[in-house]
Amino acid sequence: MEAEVIEVESIITTHNLSKHYRSRKAVDKVDLDIRKGDIYGFLGPNGAGKTTTIRMLLGLIRPTEGTIHIFGKDLRKEQRAILRKVGSLVEYPSYYGHLTAYENLETIRRILDVPKSRIDEVLAIVRLTKEAKRPVKGFSLGMKQRLGIASALLGHPELLILDEPTNGLDPTGILEIRELIKAMPKEHGITVLVSSHLLSEIELMATRVGIIQQGAMMFEDTIDRLRERAQSSIRIALSSPEGAQRTVALTGCHAELHESSLLIEHISDDTLAEIVALLVQSGHSIYRVEEVKKSLENIFLEMVGEGTSL
């Protein structure tokens, strides 16, 4: 009996998406695949092209070339119908400081023409119900970000796009926004695209990850697949490492020379025992065998460049 193939609905797909400013390629041939129910972490250092890509997805700037399909529709041809189902928070939310949270949402509600009851619903989602009657000028930055997300949720979106939503927040504010984002697919059926330059933050909430650097995509897959890249290696410190490298090759394994050690990736305990025994039989002195763990942060830095400001 053949296994059933379950098709996953794509919410955003881009092909060769590019934005050039004269000779500078802000975004260069980016292919995104964001699926229904994803929390898609869009990662990259500041200036990598994240915000430019997001602005193209929202129809705020026109691509130099390439295509964008959202909900299976061409953004160029059906922009209004598409964006009606998209909520977004790009950079800091705008608000009227002298108005209350409720009054700020009322101004947006009138434009969207949704029922008044929706204001109470979104205030509850972002946990601002008790602050509804307070002037927004007295809000903390984290509360203002949550109010911005509330405004993005007013129109019952199926897709939520958040550009660096935790920027400038204290640890408590970051935790609140993270928990809010994690609840979106499960509790509200909303797919989320969230950009950040912090891998440590994205790792705690994303199901899929796209990494962009200098306008080009370096990686796109599940967070689990990214973790697989961070599997540990074995370092063997020993005598005559160059001769030992040739000995290891006899087992069918490849060892990298690293100073006075050999570095071997992705081997089982049994294979390691065989290699050590063979090295001893061949007359090598083994000084130390140790596991070297590569963190996701190391993988990220390798992809985007060690010298990049994070």
N, C-alpha and C positions, 0 to 999 in steps of 0.2 A: 504494500500500500504506500503510495507516494505521499510524502509530507506536504501538508498544505502550505502554500506560499502566501504570506500575509503582506499585502501591499501597504506601505506607509505613505499617507498623504503628505505631499510637500506643500509647505505654507509659503516659503520663499525659495526661489531658484534664480540664480543669476548666471549669465554666460558671458565670459570675456568682458566683464564690467570694468570700464576704465574711465578715469577723469584726468586729463592732462591740462596743465597750466603752462602754456608755451613749451619750454623744454622739460619742465618738471612733471614727472608722472606721480601724481598724488595717489592714484589707485590704478593698478595695472593688471588687466585680465583676471579679475577676481571671479571665481566660481563658488557661489554659496549654495548649500543645500540644507535648509532648515525645515524640519518635519513637524507635523502636528504633535503637540504635547511636549516638544523639546523645551528645555531651558538651555538656550544656545549661548555659550560664553564666547564673545568676540574679543580676542586678546591681542595686545600688541603695545609696544612702548608709545609714549606720547609722540604724536606726529607720524605714526605708522600708516594712517589712512582710515582709521576706524570711523571717525566722525564724518569724513567725506563720503564714505560708503553709506553710512546711515542717512545722510542728507539726500543721497540719490534714491535710497529706498523709500523715502518719504516724499519724493517729488519736489524737494526744495531746490535742488540743483540738477541740471541736465547732464547725463553721461556724455563723454566724448564718443564712446562707442560701447557696444555690448547691449544685452537685454536684461530686463527685470520682470519676473513673473511672480505675482503674489496671489495666493488662493487660485493658482492656475490661470490667472488673467494677466495680459500684457499691461504693465503700468502706463505705458505711453498712450494706450488706447482707452483704458478704463480707469483712469486715475481717481476720479471722484468716487466711483462705486467701491473701489478697493479701499481707499483711505477712510471711508465711512466705517470700516470694520477694523481700523488700526488705531490704537492709542499710543502716544509717544511722550517721552520726556527727554528732551535734548538740552544738555547743559542745565543751568539752574532754572527752576520754574519761575514764571512771571506771576505776580499777584499784586493785589491792591492792599498795601499794609494797613490802611485805616479800616478796611472791611474785615468782618469775621470770616472764619473758614467757610461757614455756610453761605455767606453772601458772595464770597469769591466763586464758589461752585455754582451758585445761582446764575451768575453772569454767563458762565460757560453753558449751563443747562439750557438757557434760553436760545443760545445759538444752535445747540444740537437738537433742541426740541424733543427732549426726553421727559418723562414724568417727574414731578417734584420728588416723589418717593425715592428716586434713584440717588438723590443727594445723601439721604440717611443711609442708604445701602453702601455707598462707596466710603462714607466716613467710618462706618463700622468695619469694612474690609481693612482699612489702613489704621484702625484703632485710634481715631480722632473724635469719636462721638462726644466724649466729655469736654473736648476743646472747641466744639462747633461754634460757640458763641463768643469766643475770644478773638480780639483783633490779631491778625496774622503778624503784625510787626513785632509782637511779643513772643513769637514762636522761635524755638531753637532751629538750627539748620536741618537737623534730622526730621523735625516736625514739618518744616517747609517742603522737604523732599517727599514726605509721605502725602502731604496735601497735593503736590504735583502729580504723584501717582494716582491719587483719588480723582483728579481732574482728567487724567488719561483714561480712567476706567468708566467715566460717566456715560459714554456712548455704547456700552456693552461690547467692547472690542473682542475680536477673536485672536488678535495679535497685539502684543505689547512690546514696544521698542524703547529701551532705556539706555541712554548714553552716559556712562560713568556715574551711575546713580549714588554711589557711596563716596564720591570725591569730597574731601574736606570734612567728613563726618568723624565723630569720636567713636570709640569701640561700641558703645551702646547703640548709637545711631546706625552703625554698619550692621550690627546684629539684627536690628529691627527691619531694615530694608532687605537683608538676606532672607529672613524668615518670611517676609511678605512675598518676595519673588518665588520662593520654593513652594508656596501655597497656590500660586496662580494656575498651573496645569491641573493639579489634583482637585482643588476645591472649586475652581471657576472655569475650567476648560479652556484656559488661555495659554497660547504658545508665547514664549518670551525670548526676545533677543536682547541680551545685556552685554554692553561693552565695558572693558576695564583694562587697566595696565597692570593689575595685580593678579598674578596666577593664584596666589594663596586664597584670594577671595573667590575667584571663579571656581576653583577646585571644590569648594564647600557647597556649591549649589548647582553647577551646570551638569547636564547629561551629555551634551555634545560641545565640542570646542573647535573654534577656528582661530588660527594664529596668523596674524598679518604683520609684515615688516617691510618698510620702505615701499608700501603700496601693493606688495605681492603676497599671496597666500603661501604660507610655509607648511601648514598642516590643517587638516580638517577630518575629524573622526570623533568617536565617543571618548569620554574622559577615561574610560577603562583602557582603551587602546593607547592613549597617551601614557597611562600608568605603566603599561607593558614595556614601553621604551625606557622606563626608569628601573628596570630589573637590575639586580646587583651583579657585579663582576667578582672574580677571584684574583687577588694579587699574590704571587709567589715570589718571595725574595730568596735569591739563591746564588750560588757561585756560577760563573761563566754563563750569563743569561743568553748570549747569542747562540752558544752550542745547545743550551737547554731548549731554545726556541725550535731548533731543528729536531730535537728529540720529541717534543710535544707534537710536532707536525706528523710524526709516525702514527699517532693515535687518530688522525683525521681531524684534530682540533686546531684552530688557529689561535696563536698567542701573540699579543702585541708587546714589543719591547718598551718598557717604561723605566728609564734610569737603570737601576741594577735589579729590576724585577720583570716578571712576565705578568701580563694582564690578560685573563681569559674570560670571555663573556658567555652567559647562557649555557652552563654545563651542569649535569646532574652530580649528586654526591658520589655515585659509583664511578663516573668518568673521572672525577677529581681524584679519587683514591687510586685509580689506574695510572693517572698521569704522575702522581707523587711517587708511586712505587717504581715506575719506569725511570724517573729522574734519579732516584736513589740508586737503582741498579746500574745506571749509566755513570755513576760516580759523582753526581752533583750533591753539594751540601745544601740542604734546605734550611734556611734561616727563619722563615716565617711564612705562614699561609693565612691570609685574612680576606674577609668579605668586604667589598667596597660598594656601598650603596649609593646609587645615583638618585638624587631627588628630582621631583617634577620641576623644581626651580632650576636645577642644573640643565635639564632638557630644554626648558624655555629659554634660558640664557644662551645655550648652544644654537638654538634656532634663530634668535633675534640678534645675537652678537653680544659678547661679554662687555663691551664698552658702552652699551646703550644705557641711557638713563632710565631707571625704572621707578 
